[in-house]
């Protein structure tokens, strides 16, 4: 073989190698006998340059870059596999479905986050004098679009309180000095210890399909002891529940238990516990914050004639050892050693969106728990 042919042969080989990196196949497999829809998965692919992700029908699929990985929402049949292709090209813009932001002086240090399902907030240091808890506030929204910041701006710029539904959604949920919709349950001495406002926040990752942030608490009173706390929350597009990873630091407490909790308000309307699978759901009329009646009245609206629908909350604690009611709070907890990290899941929804009945919500959370326990398998070829 002449030197010229050798050069051509090598060049052709390099060309084939280059072509082989132009496209990759991603196979997402589901071991459950349940259809998996809009479930966030991660795949390690070639992220050099621009790429387009497509499903088996050739439809473009939105994704989020995360280092050498991509995150995307997979749809996989029961006991089946879905195939996606990753090829060079310019992707379409991605509609943001998750976010997190600090309000600061705009609204007394609220920290807010949301996905396409619901919005939430927790309270910061500016509210300290008002004795807030470390509980979670639930905001109900009509659409999958991000609306929480717009609801704040409606009040700031147009005088339209977010306690009134002007078409985007409403804050009609009462947190109280309690856990709210899925806040941390700290149990010791046979009682629950609600925390106060966070001291610091840090947004670790913000993207259209997944956002992660951390809130730090300097002074968590548990009996006669004061500990510190860090809670890292992951919110995924398409998910009914947020993932919470909690660590307490300080002196050991022998009888300490941690988990997730829900404030039951004036009376239990529909509390359903699935002890076998480690979760419980709570459903009620979506007007637990009775102060909204006064807000409506100030705007000339008779709120007693309005249908607020139903709001839903849920908590899932892997390895739960106990479900118990502490006053007006239901909690799922297990023994905890100071310094360890505990993981639980919480979330909420609205009957005017995805789940028309209490039973629909309970069934959906049961489905979600199965999926969390059996993650989708991802193989890149």
N, C-alpha and C positions, 0 to 999 in steps of 0.2 A: 504494500500500500504506500502510495506516494505521500510526502509530507503534506501536500495540499489536501489530499483526501482525508488524512488523519485530522487536520484542522477542521475540515468540514464535518467529520464524524463527531468530534468533540463538541463543536458548536451545536450540532443537531441534538446531541444528548443534553447539553445545557438548556437548549430550548424546550425540550420535553420536560425537564425538571422544573423549569420556570412555569410551564403550563400547568403542571401538577399542583402548583401552589395557588393557582388562580381560583380553584373551586374546592370547597370542603363540604362533606356531608355530615349533618348532625342528626343522630337518631335519638329520640326521646321515648323511653319505654315506660309503660305503666303496669305494675304487677297487680293492681287492685281490680276487682270486678266493678269498678265505678268509672264513669267518664270523668276526665279531668279537663276542666275548661279554664282558660285564662290563668294558668298557674305559672308563676315566675320560676325560670330555671336559669342555670349558668352553664356556659360552654366555653372551653379554652380553644381559641381559634387563632388564625393569623390575623392580627389587628393592624398590620402595617399597611397604610394607605386606606382609601375609602372602600367600603364593601356594602353589598345589599344582601339582606337575609330574605329568603322566600320559602313559603311552605310547599307542600307537594303539588298544590294546584297552581303554583306560580305566583301566588299573591305575595306582595311585599309585606314583611313583618317588621314592626318597630323593635328596636333594640337599644340598649344602653351599654356603653363601653365601661368596663371595670378592669383596668390594667390589661392583662392579656386575655381577659374573658369578656364575653358579652352576656347580658341579661336580656331575656325576652319572655313573652307570655306564650306558653305552649298549650295546644289543645290536643289531647291524646285520648283515643277511645279506650273503653274498658278492656283490660287484658290485651292491650295493643301497643303499637309503635307509631309515632308520627315522625316523618322525615322532613328535614329542612336543608336548604343549600345556602352556602356562604360563598359569594362570588364578588369579584372586583366590580366596582361601580359606585355611583353617587346615590346615597340613600335619600329618601324623602325626609322632610322634617318630622320630628316625633312630637306628638301632642303630650305635654307633661301631665302625668296622672298622679304624681306624688310631689310633695313639697314640705318644707318646714321653715318657720321664720319666727324671729323674736320681735315683739311689738315695742318693747322699750317704753319710751315716753308716750307713744301713741295710745297705749292701753295698759298702764300699770304693770309693765313687765310680763305680760302674757307671753307664753310660748305656744305656738299653734302649729299643728301639722295635719295633713290630710292625704287621702288617696281618692280614687274614683268612687269609693263607697260611702265614706263619711269623713267628718272633720273632728278634730279634738284640740283641747288646749289644757295646759297646766299653768299654775300660778307662780309668779316670781317675787323677788324681794320687795318690790314697791308696794305689794299688798300686805306686808307683814303686819301692819297695825290693824288690819281688818280680820286677822286670825284665819286665813285661808288654810285649807288642807293641801296635802300633796296628791289629792284625788284627781281624777280625769274627768274633764267636761266633754260632753258629747254634743256636736253640732250636726243637725240633720240637713241634708241637701237633696235637691230635686234631680240633679243631673250628675253625670260622671265628670264634668269639667271641674277644675279647681275653682272654688268659689269663696273660701274663707276670707282671703284678703279683700275681695270685692265686697263682702258683707261688712267688714270693718270700715272700708272706704265709704260705703253707703251712709254709715252713721257719721263718719267724720266730715264728709263733704256735702251730704244731702239731708242730714238730720233724720235718717231712716234707721231706727234701732235694729240691731240684729236679733232682738227678741220678737220682732214682727216679721212674718213671712212676706217679703216683697217679690217673691218669685225665684230667689236663689236658694233659700233654705231658712232655717231658724235655729236659734239657741233657746230651747224651751225646757232644758234639762237642769235639774237642781243637783249640784255636787254636794253642798253642805260641808260641814267639817267632818268629812268622811271620805271614803275611797272613790265615790263617784262611779263612773262606768269602767271598772277594771283596774283601779289603782292598787298600789301595793298594800297587802295585808301583813302587818307586823303584829304577831301575837306573843304575849308573855304574861305571866301571872294571871292566866285565864281571862285576859282582856285584849282588845285590839287597840293599838297605839297609832292614831292617825298622825302623819307627819305634817310639817309646815311647808312654806314655799321653797322652791329651789334657790340656791345661791349663785350657781353658774350654769351656763349652757355651752355646748360645743356641737356644731353641725359637722359630723364626720364625713358624710357623703350626701350629696343632693343630686338627684337625677330624675328623669321623667318616669322611670319605672321602679326605682327604689331609693328611699331616703333613710339615712341613719343619723341619729343624734344622741347626745348624752347630756343628762341633767345631773348636777351634783348638789347634795344637801349637806351642809356643814354640821347641823345640830339636830339629830334625830333622837328625841326623848323616848327611852324604853325603860319604864320603871324608874329606878334611881340613876340610871346610866345614860350618857349621851354619846351616840355614835355618829359616824358620817356614812353617807350613802351615795352610790353612783348607780344610775339606771340608764341603760342604753336601749333605745327603742328603734326597731327596724320596721318601716312601713313599706309594704310592697303593693304595687298596682294589682288590682283584681282580688285582693285579699280582704276577707271580713274581719280578720284579727291582726293586731300588731304583735310583734315579738318583743318581749321585755326581758333583759338580762340584768339582774340586780346583784350588787355586792355591798355588804355592810362592813365597816372597818371600825375597830375599837376593842373594848373589853369583851371577853366571852360572856355569854348569857346561857345558862344551862338549859332552860326550858323554852328557848326561842324557836318560833315557827314562822315561816314566811310563805307567801303565796299571792293570789289575786283575790280581789273582793269587789262587791257591788253594793252600793247604797240602795236600800229597798224603799226609801221614802216613807210616806204615811202608812202604807199597808202593802203587803205582798199581793200583787195582782196576778202574776203567773210566774212562779219560780219553779223551774224544773231541773232536777239534779240527775245527772248520769254518772253515778259513782263508779261504774265499771270502766268507763272510758275517760274519767277524770275531768269532766267539764260540767258547767251548769249555765243555764240561760235565764234571763229575767225579762219579762215583757210587761208594759204598762201603757196607759194613756200618755201621749207625748206632751203633757203639760204639767210635769211634776214641779216646775218652778212657777209657783202661783203668782210671783211678782210680775209675770208677763201680762196678767189681767190689768194691772195698773198702767203698765207701759202702753198697752193698746188703748185704754181709756183716755190717756193723755193725747193720743192721736185721733180721738173721736171714733174708736172702733170698739164694738161690744164683743169682746173675746168669748163671752159665754155662749155665743151663737156659732162659734167656729169649731170645725172638726180638725183637731191637731194630729189625728191618726194615732199610731202606736209607735213607741220607740223600744228598741231591743238592745240588750247588753249580753255579753257572754264572757266567761273566763274558762280557760283550759290550763290545767297544771299537770304536766307529766309527773307520774309517780306520786300523785296526791295521796296523803295519808288520812286526811280529815276534811269533812265538810261541816261547818258549824255556823250558827248565827250568833253574832255578838251585838246585842241591842238591835239596831236597825240596819245592820250590815251582814251580808252573807259572804263567807270566805271559804276558799279552798286552800289548805296549807299543808306543809310537811316540815319535819324537823330541819333546822338550819344551823350551820356552824359559821360563826362570824369569820369573814375572809373568803368564804366560798362564793361561787356565782350560782344563782338560782335563775332558771328560765321558765317563764310562763307566757301565756298568750291572752289577749283581751281585745274586745272590739264591740262595735255597735252598728245599728242600722235603723231604718225607718220603714214603716208599712207603706208609705207613699212612694217607695222606690222598689226594691227587689223582692220583698217578702210580704205578701198580703196578710198572712196570719201568723200567730204565735207558733203554731206547729211547723210552718214553713221555716221559720228562723231556727228553731231547735233542730230540725232535720238538717238544715244547711251547716250548722256548727258541727253536728255529728259527722257529716261528710268531710268537713275541713279537718277535723281531728284525725280521721283515718288517713287523710292525705299527708298531714304533718308527720304522722308516725311511719308512713311508707313513701319517702321522697321519690320523685321521678328519677329514673336512671338516664344519664346522658352520655353518649359515646360519639366522639368525633372521628371521622375517617377521612 
